[in-house]
Each structure stands twice: as C-alpha cells, then as structure tokens.
Amino acid sequence: MYIIAIAWLYITVLMAATEKTITAGLLSFVFYGLLPCALLLWILGVNHRRFKKHQKSLLEEEVGDQDGADTNRDE
C-alpha cells in the first residue's frame, strides 16, 4: 500500500517541477499529491485500525478472565 503512495507522490513532485511558477508547483503538489494520498491512506487504514482495536479488546477480556478465576477460590 505504501509503495503506491510513494510512487504517486514521486509523480506529483515531477508534475509540480514542470509548473511555470513556484506557487503553481506547490499548489499542484498539495492538491494532486498530498491531499488525495492522505485521504486514500486514511480510508484504507480504517479497517486496520478497527481490527487492531478489536484485537486489543479481546486480549484485555482474556487477561481479565484469567485474573478473576484465581481470586474466587473456595477453601
């Protein structure tokens, strides 16, 4: 996933370098490169963040269940 983002940013840097003014080059890089790339990485990362959060909650429940079983002994 990151290789695509790196390649896209490389292409937009080359596009920005061919602009007539520095301002046009910066605007081209920001609007053709950084913003779409950041949006794409954020959208594609939503499922990964959700998965990691779910795994963390399952791990916390598992640790909580193990601790509770030892404290309630009947002697």
Contacts in CASP RR format, 6 or more apart in sequence:
PFRMAT RR
TARGET T0000
AUTHOR 0000-0000-0000
METHOD contacts of the structure
MODEL  1
MYIIAIAWLYITVLMAATEKTITAGLLSFVFYGLLPCALLLWILGVNHRR
FKKHQKSLLEEEVGDQDGADTNRDE
1 41 0 8 1.000
1 44 0 8 1.000
5 37 0 8 1.000
5 40 0 8 1.000
5 41 0 8 1.000
8 33 0 8 1.000
8 36 0 8 1.000
8 37 0 8 1.000
9 33 0 8 1.000
9 34 0 8 1.000
9 37 0 8 1.000
12 28 0 8 1.000
12 29 0 8 1.000
12 32 0 8 1.000
12 33 0 8 1.000
12 34 0 8 1.000
13 29 0 8 1.000
15 28 0 8 1.000
15 29 0 8 1.000
15 32 0 8 1.000
16 25 0 8 1.000
16 26 0 8 1.000
16 28 0 8 1.000
16 29 0 8 1.000
16 32 0 8 1.000
17 25 0 8 1.000
19 25 0 8 1.000
19 28 0 8 1.000
END
